[in-house]
């Protein structure tokens, strides 16, 4: 046991203190970068640091606030408990560290209000080791006399215990009052949580915190979940993935069942989950045991309605020259796309008449329709995750560079892929979107051999001097857009 006399109280200038890059508040994608600026940015955006900064500026640094620290191998003082306060202090001292101009202005104003030397006498208690500090922090945050930590922070603390090398699984389990099997399960639960957290939006992340851990246990860590995702958990609680592509693709398809509140009830048994979840992702490996219903609450496919004979919209019977009534009726996606298709059906491009309006509407309809179907199937979120991963990988390289290079900014919350990016994603066989190889080859051939279509479509939107023609616009619909709409109906 560590003696209390091994702990030391110190009063230091805040400039001597460093943020903890293993902080349990940090999601894996931030923690992996191991950069203090990135850590501080995350705390500022997600952990209400500005409220603390306002209090410090108005009332000074609380005399009763004592942070817990330890000295690393370089004798740097790393704050283990009190990182939000430290981040607030660092930003008050150096508002230029704030990326957002509006928030930076507030910190500049707060810094002017703060009394001089407010941050020169900060109380810290220095633990002899990180291990000793983390045990003390655990007791502070988990005992009934204080506000309990969120499940997520507990799990991240468990992970830190193993990753720092101070504990192995049996020792950590014994120290924190659980079986080794339970501790392993907690580590694997966190791994899957972090993977899902990166794949969803803020609404999904909120749902993950509310009920996600329970669903991760029931859906992902069950024997069926391990079979579907093809992974196992070793003695250290680490997830070993057999087929990375299969794991990634199936986990993405399982995401809606975990982050959408009403998809899976709390009472669902494993036998129910085969029908509700697993058979929807892999019907071969998990055939549904429910008989098909001819009536009741599960309607069959809506029959295609017979097209109305309308000479103004039908074109020739062998090769219709514009949007047909049948094509309009068959489209079952977003209302906005359906409205555009209806307007296109009624307004054909004709020489000297409404060509620009029709051309732009056609371009918008193609992109919106593709985006809508990919979003409904979870593929847009996958593309967002891939873009985030690119930025993350690049930032890791930049941090490792000597001297370090400035980090790329995080992906904007409203980022969406371009039309070309979506088409490339659809055509990538590994993504299993267009399952018919003939359809995939046909679309790829059109995209690669008729590149003028892509050029014209982009010019419709971005080239102010471009002049679309009636013939080109009809041609794009007939040989490019029409096959795309036919393909996305089957995705």
C-alpha positions in Angstrom: 0.0 0.0 0.0 1.2 3.5 -0.7 1.8 5.5 2.4 0.0 8.8 2.7 3.4 10.4 3.6 4.5 9.6 0.0 2.0 12.1 -1.2 3.1 15.8 -1.4 1.1 19.0 -1.5 2.5 21.7 -3.7 1.5 25.2 -4.9 2.6 25.8 -8.5 2.1 28.1 -11.4 -0.5 26.7 -13.9 2.1 26.9 -16.7 3.9 23.9 -15.1 0.8 21.7 -15.3 0.0 19.3 -18.2 -3.3 17.8 -19.3 -3.7 14.0 -19.0 -3.7 12.4 -22.4 -5.3 9.3 -20.9 -8.2 11.2 -19.4 -11.3 8.9 -19.0 -13.4 11.7 -20.5 -11.7 11.3 -23.9 -13.1 9.1 -26.6 -10.7 6.8 -28.3 -10.3 8.8 -31.5 -9.0 11.8 -29.4 -7.0 9.7 -27.0 -5.2 7.9 -29.8 -3.7 11.1 -31.2 -1.9 11.8 -27.9 -1.8 15.5 -28.3 -2.5 18.1 -25.7 -4.0 20.7 -28.1 -6.5 18.1 -29.4 -7.3 17.0 -25.8 -8.0 20.6 -24.8 -10.1 21.3 -27.9 -12.3 18.2 -27.1 -12.7 19.3 -23.4 -13.7 22.8 -24.6 -16.3 21.5 -27.1 -17.8 18.7 -25.0 -17.1 19.2 -21.3 -18.4 22.7 -20.4 -15.0 24.1 -19.8 -16.2 27.7 -20.6 -18.5 27.7 -17.6 -15.5 26.9 -15.4 -13.5 29.7 -17.1 -16.2 32.2 -16.4 -16.3 31.3 -12.7 -12.5 31.6 -12.5 -12.5 34.9 -14.2 -15.3 36.3 -12.0 -14.4 34.7 -8.6 -10.8 33.6 -8.8 -9.5 30.0 -8.6 -11.4 28.3 -5.7 -9.2 27.9 -2.6 -10.7 24.5 -1.9 -10.0 23.2 -5.4 -7.0 20.8 -5.2 -6.1 18.8 -8.3 -4.4 15.4 -8.2 -1.2 15.0 -10.2 1.8 12.8 -10.6 5.2 13.3 -12.1 5.9 11.4 -15.3 9.4 10.1 -16.3 10.3 13.6 -17.6 9.3 15.1 -14.2 6.3 16.9 -15.8 3.3 17.4 -13.6 0.4 15.6 -15.2 -3.0 16.5 -13.8 -5.1 13.3 -13.4 -8.1 14.9 -11.6 -9.0 18.4 -12.5 -8.4 18.5 -16.3 -11.4 20.7 -17.1 -10.2 23.3 -14.6 -6.7 23.1 -16.1 -8.0 23.5 -19.6 -10.0 26.5 -18.6 -6.9 28.0 -17.0 -4.8 27.4 -20.0 -7.3 29.0 -22.3 -7.6 32.0 -20.1 -3.8 32.4 -20.1 -3.6 31.9 -23.9 -6.9 32.6 -25.7 -5.1 32.2 -29.0 -5.4 28.4 -28.3 -9.1 28.6 -29.1 -9.9 27.7 -32.7 -13.4 29.2 -32.9 -13.2 33.0 -33.3 -16.4 33.8 -31.4 -15.3 31.6 -28.4 -11.8 33.0 -28.6 -13.2 36.5 -28.2 -15.0 35.5 -25.0 -11.8 34.1 -23.6 -10.0 37.3 -24.5 -12.6 39.3 -22.6 -12.6 36.9 -19.6 -8.8 37.1 -19.4 -9.0 40.9 -19.1 -11.5 40.6 -16.2 -9.3 38.1 -14.3 -7.1 39.5 -11.6 -3.3 39.3 -12.2 -1.6 36.3 -10.7 -4.9 34.4 -10.3 -3.3 31.3 -11.8 0.2 31.5 -10.3 -0.7 29.7 -7.0 -2.6 26.5 -7.9 -2.8 23.8 -5.2 -2.0 20.3 -6.3 -1.5 17.1 -4.4 1.3 15.0 -6.1 0.9 11.2 -5.9 4.0 9.0 -5.9 2.7 7.0 -8.9 -0.1 7.2 -11.5 -1.4 3.9 -10.1 -1.8 5.4 -6.6 -3.5 8.5 -8.0 -6.0 6.6 -10.0 -7.0 4.5 -7.0 -7.6 7.6 -5.0 -9.6 9.2 -7.9 -11.7 6.1 -8.2 -12.6 6.3 -4.5 -13.5 10.0 -4.8 -15.8 9.5 -7.8 -17.4 6.2 -7.1 -18.1 6.2 -3.4 -21.7 6.9 -2.5 -20.8 10.2 -0.8 -20.0 11.8 -4.2 -21.7 12.0 -7.5 -21.2 8.7 -9.4 -19.1 8.7 -12.5 -20.9 7.9 -15.7 -20.6 4.3 -16.9 -18.4 5.5 -19.8 -15.8 7.2 -17.6 -15.6 4.0 -15.4 -15.0 1.9 -18.4 -12.3 4.3 -19.7 -10.6 4.2 -16.3 -10.6 0.4 -16.5 -8.9 0.6 -19.9 -6.3 3.0 -18.5 -5.4 0.6 -15.7 -4.4 -2.0 -18.3 -2.9 0.2 -20.9 -0.5 2.0 -18.5 0.8 -1.4 -17.5 0.2 -0.9 -13.8 -2.3 -3.8 -13.7 -3.2 -7.0 -15.6 -6.8 -8.1 -15.9 -6.8 -10.5 -12.8 -5.1 -7.9 -10.6 -7.3 -5.0 -11.7 -10.5 -7.1 -11.3 -9.5 -8.0 -7.8 -8.6 -4.4 -6.9 -11.9 -3.0 -8.2 -14.1 -5.8 -6.8 -15.2 -7.9 -9.7 -14.4 -11.2 -11.5 -11.8 -11.3 -14.2 -14.4 -12.4 -16.7 -16.6 -9.4 -15.8 -13.6 -7.0 -16.2 -12.7 -8.5 -19.6 -16.3 -7.9 -20.6 -16.2 -4.3 -19.6 -13.0 -3.7 -21.7 -14.6 -5.3 -24.8 -17.8 -3.4 -24.2 -15.8 -0.1 -24.2 -14.0 -1.1 -27.4 -17.3 -1.7 -29.2 -18.8 1.5 -27.8 -15.9 3.6 -29.1 -16.2 2.0 -32.6 -19.9 2.8 -32.7 -19.4 6.3 -31.3 -17.3 7.2 -34.2 -19.9 5.9 -36.7 -22.9 8.0 -35.5 -24.0 11.5 -35.1 -24.7 13.5 -31.9 -28.2 12.1 -31.5 -26.9 8.6 -31.8 -24.1 9.3 -29.4 -26.6 10.5 -26.8 -28.6 7.3 -27.3 -25.4 5.2 -26.9 -24.9 6.8 -23.5 -28.5 6.1 -22.5 -29.0 2.5 -23.4 -26.2 1.6 -25.7 -24.1 -0.4 -23.2 -27.0 -2.8 -22.6 -27.6 -3.3 -26.3 -23.8 -3.7 -26.9 -23.9 -6.6 -24.4 -27.0 -8.2 -25.8 -26.5 -7.7 -29.5 -22.7 -7.5 -30.1 -21.1 -9.4 -27.2 -23.5 -12.4 -27.4 -22.4 -15.6 -29.1 -24.6 -14.6 -32.1 -23.0 -11.1 -32.2 -19.5 -12.6 -32.1 -20.4 -15.0 -34.9 -21.9 -12.3 -37.1 -19.0 -9.9 -36.5 -16.4 -12.7 -36.5 -14.4 -11.7 -33.4 -13.3 -13.1 -30.1 -12.2 -11.6 -26.8 -8.7 -12.6 -25.4 -7.7 -12.9 -21.7 -6.7 -9.2 -21.6 -10.2 -8.1 -22.8 -8.9 -7.2 -26.2 -11.1 -7.8 -29.2 -9.4 -9.9 -31.9 -11.1 -9.3 -35.3 -10.8 -12.2 -37.8 -12.0 -10.4 -40.9 -11.7 -6.6 -40.6 -13.8 -5.8 -43.7 -16.6 -8.1 -42.5 -16.4 -6.7 -39.0 -16.6 -3.1 -40.3 -19.4 -3.7 -42.8 -21.6 -5.7 -40.3 -21.0 -3.4 -37.4 -22.2 -0.5 -39.6 -25.4 -2.4 -40.4 -25.9 -3.2 -36.7 -25.5 0.5 -35.7 -29.2 1.5 -36.2 -30.4 -1.3 -34.0 -28.3 0.1 -31.1 -28.7 3.9 -31.5 -32.3 4.0 -32.6 -34.4 3.8 -29.4 -37.4 1.7 -30.6 -35.6 -0.8 -32.9 -34.9 -3.4 -30.2 -37.0 -3.8 -27.0 -35.4 -4.4 -23.6 -37.4 -7.7 -23.3 -36.1 -9.2 -26.6 -34.4 -12.6 -26.2 -31.6 -14.0 -28.4 -34.2 -16.0 -30.3 -36.1 -12.7 -31.0 -32.9 -11.0 -32.0 -32.3 -13.5 -34.8 -35.4 -12.3 -36.5 -35.2 -8.6 -35.4 -31.5 -8.0 -36.0 -29.2 -10.7 -37.2 -31.3 -12.0 -40.1 -31.6 -8.4 -41.4 -27.8 -8.2 -41.7 -26.9 -11.8 -42.8 -30.0 -13.8 -43.8 -27.8 -16.7 -44.9 -26.0 -17.2 -41.6 -29.1 -16.2 -39.6 -32.3 -17.3 -41.5 -35.4 -15.7 -40.0 -37.6 -18.2 -38.2 -40.7 -16.1 -38.6 -43.2 -17.3 -41.3 -43.9 -14.8 -44.0 -47.2 -13.0 -43.4 -49.7 -12.5 -46.2 -51.8 -10.2 -44.2 -51.8 -8.2 -40.9 -49.3 -5.6 -40.0 -46.6 -6.6 -42.4 -47.6 -5.5 -45.8 -46.0 -7.0 -48.9 -44.4 -4.9 -51.6 -46.5 -2.2 -53.1 -47.4 -3.2 -56.7 -46.2 -0.9 -59.4 -49.1 1.2 -60.7 -49.8 1.0 -64.4 -48.5 4.1 -66.1 -51.0 6.6 -67.5 -50.7 6.9 -71.2 -49.6 10.5 -71.5 -47.9 11.4 -74.8 -46.3 14.5 -73.3 -44.3 12.4 -70.9 -44.1 8.9 -72.3 -41.7 9.3 -75.2 -41.3 6.3 -77.5 -42.4 2.9 -76.1 -39.0 1.3 -76.8 -36.8 4.0 -75.4 -38.6 6.8 -73.5 -36.9 10.1 -74.1 -37.7 11.7 -70.7 -39.0 11.0 -67.2 -42.0 8.7 -67.6 -45.1 8.5 -65.4 -44.1 4.9 -64.4 -40.6 6.1 -63.3 -42.1 8.9 -61.2 -44.6 6.5 -59.6 -42.0 3.8 -58.9 -39.7 6.2 -57.0 -40.4 5.6 -53.3 -37.6 7.7 -51.6 -37.5 11.2 -50.2 -40.6 13.4 -50.9 -38.4 16.2 -52.1 -36.8 14.0 -54.8 -40.3 12.7 -55.8 -41.5 16.3 -56.1 -38.5 17.2 -58.4 -39.2 14.1 -60.5 -42.8 15.1 -60.9 -41.8 18.5 -62.0 -39.2 17.1 -64.4 -41.9 14.7 -65.8 -44.1 17.7 -66.6 -41.3 19.9 -67.9 -39.2 18.3 -70.7 -36.1 20.2 -72.0 -37.1 21.8 -75.3 -35.1 24.0 -77.5 -34.9 27.5 -76.2 -37.2 26.7 -73.3 -36.5 26.0 -69.6 -33.3 24.1 -70.3 -31.3 25.6 -67.5 -34.0 25.0 -64.9 -34.5 21.4 -66.0 -30.8 20.7 -66.2 -30.2 22.0 -62.6 -33.2 20.1 -61.3 -31.9 16.9 -62.9 -28.5 17.3 -61.2 -30.1 18.0 -57.8 -32.5 15.0 -58.2 -29.7 12.6 -59.0 -27.5 13.6 -56.1 -30.4 13.9 -53.5 -31.8 10.5 -54.5 -28.4 8.8 -54.1 -27.7 10.6 -50.8 -31.1 9.6 -49.5 -30.8 5.9 -50.1 -27.2 5.7 -48.8 -28.2 7.6 -45.7 -31.2 5.4 -45.0 -28.9 2.3 -45.2 -26.2 3.9 -42.9 -23.6 4.3 -45.7 -23.4 8.1 -45.5 -22.3 7.7 -41.8 -19.7 5.2 -43.0 -18.3 7.7 -45.5 -18.2 10.3 -42.8 -16.3 7.9 -40.6 -13.8 7.2 -43.4 -13.3 10.9 -43.9 -12.7 11.4 -40.1 -10.3 8.5 -40.2 -8.3 10.1 -43.0 -8.0 13.3 -41.0 -7.1 11.4 -37.8 -4.4 9.4 -39.7 -3.0 12.6 -41.2 -3.0 14.4 -37.8 -1.1 11.4 -36.2 1.6 11.9 -38.9 1.6 15.7 -38.3 2.1 15.2 -34.5 4.9 12.8 -35.1 6.6 15.2 -37.5 9.7 17.0 -36.3 8.9 19.8 -35.7 5.1 19.0 -35.3 2.9 20.4 -38.1 -0.4 22.2 -37.4 -3.3 19.8 -37.1 -6.0 19.6 -39.7 -9.4 20.9 -38.3 -12.0 18.2 -37.4 -14.6 17.4 -40.0 -17.4 19.9 -40.1 -20.6 18.6 -38.6 -22.5 19.3 -41.8 -20.0 17.7 -44.1 -21.6 15.5 -46.9 -19.9 13.5 -49.7 -19.9 14.8 -53.3 -21.8 13.0 -56.1 -18.5 11.5 -57.4 -17.6 10.3 -53.9 -21.0 8.6 -53.5 -20.8 7.0 -56.9 -17.3 5.6 -56.2 -18.5 4.3 -52.8 -21.5 2.6 -54.5 -19.2 1.0 -57.1 -16.7 -0.3 -54.6 -17.5 -4.0 -54.5 -16.3 -4.3 -50.9 -19.1 -2.0 -49.7 -21.7 -4.5 -51.0 -24.2 -1.8 -52.1 -24.8 -2.8 -55.7 -24.9 -6.6 -55.3 -25.7 -7.4 -59.0 -22.3 -7.5 -60.7 -23.8 -6.7 -64.1 -25.4 -3.6 -62.8 -22.2 -2.6 -61.1 -20.2 -3.1 -64.3 -22.8 -1.2 -66.4 -22.8 1.8 -64.1 -19.0 1.8 -63.9 -18.7 1.6 -67.6 -21.0 4.6 -68.0 -19.1 6.6 -65.3 -15.7 5.8 -66.8 -16.4 5.9 -70.5 -18.8 8.8 -70.6 -16.9 11.2 -68.4 -18.6 14.1 -70.1 -21.8 13.3 -68.2 -20.0 13.9 -64.9 -18.4 17.0 -66.3 -21.7 18.4 -67.6 -23.5 17.6 -64.3 -20.9 19.5 -62.3 -21.0 22.4 -64.8 -24.8 22.6 -64.3 -24.0 23.6 -60.7 -20.6 25.3 -60.7 -19.9 26.8 -64.1 -21.6 30.1 -64.6 -20.7 30.3 -68.3 -21.8 26.8 -69.2 -24.8 26.4 -71.5 -26.7 23.1 -71.3 -28.4 21.9 -74.4 -31.7 20.0 -74.9 -29.9 17.0 -76.5 -27.3 16.7 -73.7 -29.8 17.0 -70.9 -32.0 14.3 -72.4 -29.0 12.1 -73.1 -27.8 12.4 -69.4 -31.2 11.3 -68.2 -31.6 8.5 -70.6 -28.2 6.8 -70.4 -26.9 7.9 -67.0 -29.6 9.1 -64.5 -32.3 6.5 -65.6 -30.0 3.5 -64.8 -29.0 5.2 -61.5 -32.6 5.5 -60.4 -33.3 2.0 -61.4 -30.3 0.7 -59.3 -31.1 2.7 -56.2 -34.6 1.3 -56.1 -33.0 -2.1 -55.4 -30.5 -1.0 -52.7 
